[in-house]
Amino acid sequence: MNLEKGMKLDRITTKLEQLSETELDHAEKFLDALFTKEEKPFNHYLGKFLEINQEADLFTMKLGKQTENTYGVAQGGAVFSLADIAIGFYLIKQLPEEINVFTLELKMNFIKAGTGAYLRAVPSILHLGSTTAVTECEIFNDKEELVAKAFGTFYLKRPTI
């Protein structure tokens, strides 16, 4: 190990020793997300950090410190990220592997505060063209109440010949 790396590790260790138990749990989740290597299609660092999980076409995000805002409810950006990630990976599963998916535009209407143990995203495709897809995604809380609805356009990049 070189000297610079050793100094960085010492600084990080000093900071970790100053954390509360809750903050230490949060730091551990961050490191877990950083080091989690999953096979495609769901290999997404931000998704792992926000504790977004995919099982088949179901996407859930565990609510906690990593997703909450100042008022203790799901932060808008975290909910937006859940929709973006859910739609993107849903599209990836529907398309041939050589097609890459990129968000062109995403709009979200927030309907109620995201509270409870988790949020669940239900993505769908409204139109699938040769270069774009028009999509929507409904976000529900653990009581099946609608929290937000997103509409998005995604670019489908096909390989060049």
Secondary structure, DSSP 8 states (H G I E B T S, - for coil): --HHHHHHHHHHHHHHHT--HHHHHHHHHHHHHHH----SS---HHHHHTTEEEETTEEEEE-STTTB-TTSSB-HHHHHHHHHHHHHHHHHHHS-TT-EEEEEEEEEEE-S---SSEEEEEEEEEEE-SSEEEEEEEEEETTS-EEEEEEEEEEEE----
